[in-house]
Amino acid sequence: MKKNIQMPKLSEKMESGVLAAWNKEVGENVEKGEVLFEIETEKVVSEVESLESGVLEAIYFEAGDEIKVDDIIAVINCD
């Protein structure tokens, strides 16, 4: 089963954030609770953990991209 990974809302006022870094590449295994990527908001960088275990199948944004909250940024294949 494929699961979409969305841009999280890290604060009440957050409307978008900048993707600071990916910690995984397409094709790599991801474990639930493992840091998947980092988001920069208002000069703070937050690590975002995966909510799923599986294989990172697709990445739709690159480091430096500004992304709106709830936009799909990646897909994990949980099969």
MARVEX-926360 format. One record per residue (C-alpha): residue in one letter; x, y, z. Coordinates in steps of 0.5 Angstrom, whole numbers. Each point is the difference from the previous one (the first is absolute). Example, Ala and Ser with C-alpha at 12.3 -4.5 7.8 and 13.67 -1.06 7.14 Angstrom:
<recs>
+------+-------+-------+-------+
| type |     X |     Y |     Z |
+------+-------+-------+-------+
|    a |    25 |    -9 |    16 |
|    s |     2 |     7 |    -2 |
+------+-------+-------+-------+
</recs>
This chain:
<recs>
+------+-------+-------+-------+
| type |     X |     Y |     Z |
+------+-------+-------+-------+
|    m |     0 |     0 |     0 |
|    k |     3 |     7 |    -2 |
|    k |    -1 |     5 |     5 |
|    n |     1 |     8 |    -1 |
|    i |     4 |     4 |     4 |
|    q |    -2 |     7 |     1 |
|    m |     3 |     6 |     2 |
|    p |    -2 |     1 |     8 |
|    k |    -3 |     6 |     3 |
|    l |     5 |     1 |     6 |
|    s |    -3 |     6 |     3 |
|    e |    -7 |     3 |     0 |
|    k |     2 |     6 |    -5 |
|    m |     4 |    -4 |    -5 |
|    e |    -2 |     0 |    -7 |
|    s |     6 |    -2 |    -3 |
|    g |     8 |    -2 |     1 |
|    v |     6 |    -1 |    -3 |
|    l |     3 |    -7 |    -1 |
|    a |     7 |     0 |     3 |
|    a |     2 |    -7 |    -1 |
|    w |    -2 |    -7 |    -2 |
|    n |     3 |    -5 |     4 |
|    k |    -2 |    -6 |    -4 |
|    e |     1 |    -1 |    -8 |
|    v |    -5 |    -3 |    -5 |
|    g |     0 |    -8 |     1 |
|    e |     3 |     0 |     7 |
|    n |    -4 |    -4 |     6 |
|    v |    -3 |     5 |     5 |
|    e |    -2 |    -2 |     7 |
|    k |    -6 |     3 |     4 |
|    g |     3 |     5 |     5 |
|    e |     6 |     1 |    -5 |
|    v |     2 |     7 |    -2 |
|    l |    -3 |     1 |    -7 |
|    f |     2 |     7 |    -1 |
|    e |     1 |     7 |     3 |
|    i |    -5 |     6 |    -1 |
|    e |     2 |     8 |     1 |
|    t |    -5 |     4 |     3 |
|    e |     1 |     7 |     3 |
|    k |     8 |    -1 |     1 |
|    v |    -1 |    -7 |     3 |
|    v |     1 |    -7 |    -3 |
|    s |    -4 |    -5 |     2 |
|    e |     1 |    -8 |    -1 |
|    v |    -6 |    -3 |    -2 |
|    e |     0 |    -8 |     1 |
|    s |    -4 |    -5 |    -4 |
|    l |    -6 |    -2 |     2 |
|    e |     0 |    -7 |    -5 |
|    s |     5 |    -5 |    -1 |
|    g |     2 |    -2 |    -7 |
|    v |     4 |     2 |    -6 |
|    l |     0 |     7 |    -2 |
|    e |    -3 |     0 |    -7 |
|    a |     0 |     7 |    -2 |
|    i |     2 |     7 |     2 |
|    y |    -3 |     6 |    -3 |
|    f |     4 |     6 |     2 |
|    e |     7 |     2 |     1 |
|    a |     4 |     3 |     6 |
|    g |    -1 |     7 |     0 |
|    d |    -8 |     0 |    -3 |
|    e |    -5 |     3 |     4 |
|    i |    -6 |    -4 |     1 |
|    k |    -7 |     1 |     2 |
|    v |    -3 |    -3 |     6 |
|    d |    -3 |    -7 |    -2 |
|    d |     3 |     0 |    -7 |
|    i |     2 |    -7 |    -2 |
|    i |     8 |     0 |     1 |
|    a |     1 |    -8 |    -1 |
|    v |    -2 |    -7 |     0 |
|    i |     2 |    -6 |     4 |
|    n |    -2 |    -7 |    -3 |
|    c |    -2 |    -4 |     7 |
|    d |    -1 |    -7 |    -4 |
+------+-------+-------+-------+
</recs>
